[in-house]
Amino acid sequence: MHFTSERRLDGDVLERAFTLDGIPGVLWTPASASANAAMPLILLGHPPLGLARMYPRLAARARHAAADGFATATIELPGSGDRPRWAADEQARADLHRTLEAGEPVGDDIVDALVLPLVERSVPEWRAALDALLTLPEIGGPVGYSGGIISIGVRLALVEPRISAAVLFAGSYVPRAILEEARQVTIPLHVLLQWDDEANDRQSVLDLFDAFGSKEKTLHANMGGHTGVPRYAGDAAARFLTRHLMK
């Protein structure tokens, strides 16, 4: 991990950009973080729109988490920002847009082609970033995950034993293979669903929630579209992470 820049946000949050094996990322830590006051860590998931475009929302989430005593970090997803695209991903996106414009249902073949390669590529990168982050003296764990794409969160919750709890944002397509993996997920989960999300298959999220094997799982459904998540829903998710990660 190589830090490339740093600055203070509002005087009480240290923001450091980094690269890891050529992958850009950002780490936010409270000003009080040190080797003598190591912080639990939340990995901030996000859609594949590029860190530059997602930065305002990610930085706001990081500020709120820092106020609760958490360090947060994120990385650029494969195929996003300045990272190379791959032909199959471009084809899957084109097929999705063509299907939506035609008003036709989105089939499993399109969902699989769109989501599964991204999961396969990104999850090892998240785990490598976690390896590097946990070597820093100011990061002490435990570790949580918060955000979307929900299929990435499901895979991480399944394969990464260092993640103790997860907040999952519904709002992206869920392959059937991920639905089956969800049955093996056992960590505490807090799932956010916008009931009127125009880009989300509500029933697929309900099926996914039902499939999770976790003894503690909570579904918070709110009226409104994809970007209309109410402030109190975020506050409830923050309380969930505090309950499970603050030892």
C-alpha positions as CSV (number, residue, x, y, z in Angstrom):
1,M,0.0,0.0,0.0
2,H,1.4,3.4,-1.1
3,F,-0.2,6.6,0.2
4,T,-0.3,9.2,-2.5
5,S,-1.9,12.2,-0.7
6,E,-3.4,13.3,2.6
7,R,-5.6,16.1,3.9
8,R,-7.8,17.0,6.8
9,L,-11.6,17.1,6.4
10,D,-13.2,19.6,8.8
11,G,-10.1,19.3,11.0
12,D,-11.1,16.0,12.6
13,V,-10.9,13.4,9.8
14,L,-7.7,12.4,8.1
15,E,-8.2,11.4,4.4
16,R,-5.4,9.6,2.7
17,A,-5.5,8.4,-0.9
18,F,-3.6,5.2,-1.7
19,T,-2.8,2.7,-4.3
20,L,-2.5,-1.0,-3.8
21,D,-1.1,-3.0,-6.8
22,G,-2.3,-0.2,-9.0
23,I,-5.8,0.0,-7.5
24,P,-6.8,3.4,-6.2
25,G,-8.4,3.7,-2.8
26,V,-9.1,6.1,0.1
27,L,-8.7,5.7,3.8
28,W,-10.4,7.9,6.3
29,T,-9.5,7.9,10.0
30,P,-10.6,10.0,13.0
31,A,-8.0,12.5,14.2
32,S,-7.7,10.6,17.4
33,A,-6.6,7.4,15.7
34,S,-3.1,6.2,16.7
35,A,-1.2,3.1,17.6
36,N,-2.5,3.6,21.2
37,A,-6.1,4.2,20.0
38,A,-6.6,1.8,17.1
39,M,-10.0,2.0,15.4
40,P,-12.4,-0.6,14.1
41,L,-12.7,-0.5,10.4
42,I,-15.7,-0.3,8.0
43,L,-15.2,-1.1,4.3
44,L,-17.4,1.2,2.2
45,G,-19.0,-0.5,-0.7
46,H,-20.4,1.5,-3.6
47,P,-21.7,1.0,-7.2
48,P,-19.3,0.8,-10.1
49,L,-19.6,4.5,-11.1
50,G,-16.0,5.5,-10.3
51,L,-14.6,6.9,-7.0
52,A,-14.5,10.4,-8.4
53,R,-18.2,10.4,-9.0
54,M,-19.0,8.6,-5.8
55,Y,-16.6,10.7,-3.6
56,P,-19.1,13.2,-2.1
57,R,-21.3,10.3,-0.8
58,L,-18.4,8.2,0.3
59,A,-16.8,11.1,2.2
60,A,-20.0,12.0,3.9
61,R,-20.4,8.4,5.1
62,A,-16.8,8.4,6.2
63,R,-17.3,11.6,8.3
64,H,-20.4,10.1,10.0
65,A,-18.5,6.9,10.7
66,A,-15.5,8.8,12.1
67,A,-17.8,10.7,14.5
68,D,-18.8,7.2,15.8
69,G,-15.2,6.2,16.2
70,F,-14.6,4.2,13.0
71,A,-11.9,4.2,10.3
72,T,-13.3,3.7,6.8
73,A,-11.8,2.7,3.5
74,T,-12.8,2.0,0.0
75,I,-11.2,1.0,-3.3
76,E,-12.0,1.6,-7.0
77,L,-14.0,-1.3,-8.4
78,P,-12.8,-3.3,-11.5
79,G,-13.8,-1.5,-14.7
80,S,-14.6,1.8,-12.9
81,G,-12.8,5.1,-12.9
82,D,-9.6,4.9,-14.9
83,R,-9.3,1.1,-14.5
84,P,-9.4,-1.0,-17.7
85,R,-12.8,-2.2,-19.0
86,W,-13.2,-5.7,-20.3
87,A,-15.2,-6.6,-23.4
88,A,-17.6,-9.0,-21.7
89,D,-18.6,-6.4,-19.2
90,E,-19.2,-3.8,-21.9
91,Q,-21.4,-6.4,-23.8
92,A,-23.4,-7.2,-20.6
93,R,-24.1,-3.5,-20.0
94,A,-25.2,-3.0,-23.6
95,D,-27.5,-6.1,-23.3
96,L,-29.0,-4.7,-20.1
97,H,-29.7,-1.3,-21.6
98,R,-31.2,-2.8,-24.7
99,T,-33.4,-5.0,-22.7
100,L,-34.6,-2.2,-20.4
101,E,-35.3,0.1,-23.3
102,A,-37.4,-2.6,-25.0
103,G,-39.4,-3.0,-21.8
104,E,-38.5,-6.6,-21.5
105,P,-37.7,-8.6,-18.3
106,V,-34.0,-8.9,-17.4
107,G,-33.1,-12.6,-17.7
108,D,-30.7,-14.6,-15.5
109,D,-28.2,-14.7,-18.4
110,I,-27.8,-11.0,-18.4
111,V,-27.7,-10.7,-14.6
112,D,-25.1,-13.4,-14.4
113,A,-22.9,-11.8,-17.1
114,L,-23.2,-8.3,-15.5
115,V,-22.7,-9.2,-11.9
116,L,-20.8,-12.4,-11.4
117,P,-17.5,-11.4,-13.2
118,L,-17.5,-8.2,-11.1
119,V,-17.9,-10.2,-7.9
120,E,-15.1,-12.6,-8.9
121,R,-12.7,-9.8,-9.7
122,S,-13.5,-7.4,-6.9
123,V,-13.7,-9.7,-3.8
124,P,-10.0,-10.8,-3.9
125,E,-9.1,-7.1,-4.3
126,W,-11.2,-6.1,-1.2
127,R,-9.5,-8.9,0.8
128,A,-6.0,-7.7,-0.3
129,A,-6.9,-4.2,0.7
130,L,-8.1,-5.5,4.1
131,D,-4.8,-7.4,4.5
132,A,-2.9,-4.1,3.9
133,L,-5.2,-1.9,6.0
134,L,-4.9,-4.2,9.1
135,T,-1.2,-3.8,9.1
136,L,-1.5,-0.1,9.9
137,P,-1.1,0.6,13.6
138,E,-4.1,2.9,13.8
139,I,-6.4,0.2,12.4
140,G,-7.3,-2.5,15.0
141,G,-10.5,-4.1,14.0
142,P,-13.1,-5.5,14.2
143,V,-14.2,-5.1,10.6
144,G,-17.5,-4.3,9.1
145,Y,-18.8,-3.9,5.5
146,S,-21.3,-1.3,4.5
147,G,-22.8,-0.6,1.0
148,G,-23.4,-2.1,-2.4
149,I,-23.2,-3.8,-4.8
150,I,-25.1,-6.3,-2.7
151,S,-23.7,-9.3,-4.4
152,I,-20.2,-8.2,-3.5
153,G,-21.3,-7.8,0.1
154,V,-22.8,-11.3,0.2
155,R,-19.6,-12.9,-1.2
156,L,-17.4,-11.0,1.2
157,A,-19.6,-11.9,4.1
158,L,-19.3,-15.5,3.1
159,V,-15.6,-15.8,2.4
160,E,-14.0,-13.2,4.7
161,P,-13.9,-14.3,8.3
162,R,-12.5,-11.0,9.5
163,I,-15.8,-9.2,8.6
164,S,-18.0,-9.4,11.8
165,A,-21.2,-7.6,10.6
166,A,-22.5,-6.0,7.3
167,V,-24.9,-3.4,6.2
168,L,-26.1,-4.3,2.7
169,F,-27.7,-1.8,0.3
170,A,-30.3,-3.4,-2.0
171,G,-30.6,-1.8,-5.4
172,S,-28.7,-4.0,-7.8
173,Y,-29.4,-7.3,-9.6
174,V,-28.8,-10.5,-7.7
175,P,-27.7,-13.7,-9.6
176,R,-29.2,-17.0,-8.5
177,A,-25.7,-18.2,-7.5
178,I,-25.4,-15.4,-5.0
179,L,-28.8,-16.3,-3.6
180,E,-27.5,-19.8,-2.9
181,E,-24.3,-18.4,-1.3
182,A,-26.5,-16.2,1.0
183,R,-27.8,-19.4,2.7
184,Q,-24.3,-19.9,4.1
185,V,-23.9,-16.3,5.4
186,T,-24.2,-16.3,9.2
187,I,-22.9,-12.9,10.4
188,P,-25.3,-10.2,11.7
189,L,-26.9,-8.3,8.8
190,H,-28.7,-5.1,8.3
191,V,-30.3,-4.8,4.9
192,L,-31.6,-1.4,3.4
193,L,-34.3,-1.5,0.8
194,Q,-36.0,1.3,-1.0
195,W,-39.5,0.0,-1.7
196,D,-40.0,2.0,-4.9
197,D,-36.6,1.6,-6.4
198,E,-37.1,1.9,-10.1
199,A,-33.9,-0.1,-10.9
200,N,-34.4,-2.9,-8.4
201,D,-36.4,-6.1,-8.4
202,R,-38.0,-5.9,-5.0
203,Q,-38.9,-9.6,-4.9
204,S,-35.3,-10.6,-5.6
205,V,-34.2,-8.7,-2.5
206,L,-36.9,-10.2,-0.4
207,D,-35.9,-13.6,-1.6
208,L,-32.3,-12.8,-0.8
209,F,-33.1,-11.6,2.7
210,D,-35.1,-14.8,3.3
211,A,-32.2,-16.9,2.2
212,F,-29.6,-15.5,4.5
213,G,-28.6,-18.0,7.2
214,S,-27.9,-15.3,9.8
215,K,-29.6,-15.6,13.2
216,E,-29.6,-11.8,13.4
217,K,-30.8,-10.2,10.2
218,T,-32.9,-7.0,9.9
219,L,-34.6,-5.6,6.8
220,H,-35.3,-1.9,6.8
221,A,-37.6,-1.0,3.9
222,N,-38.5,2.6,3.2
223,M,-40.8,4.2,0.7
224,G,-39.1,6.1,-2.1
225,G,-36.8,5.6,-5.1
226,H,-33.2,4.5,-5.4
227,T,-31.6,7.8,-4.1
228,G,-34.2,8.6,-1.6
229,V,-32.8,6.8,1.5
230,P,-34.0,8.8,4.5
231,R,-31.5,10.1,7.0
232,Y,-32.9,8.0,9.8
233,A,-32.3,4.8,7.8
234,G,-28.6,5.6,7.7
235,D,-28.7,6.4,11.5
236,A,-30.2,3.0,12.2
237,A,-27.5,1.3,10.1
238,A,-24.8,3.2,12.0
239,R,-26.2,2.1,15.3
240,F,-26.2,-1.5,14.1
241,L,-22.5,-1.3,13.2
242,T,-21.7,0.4,16.5
243,R,-23.4,-2.4,18.4
244,H,-21.5,-5.1,16.6
245,L,-18.1,-3.5,16.1
246,M,-17.4,-1.5,19.2
247,K,-16.1,-4.0,21.6
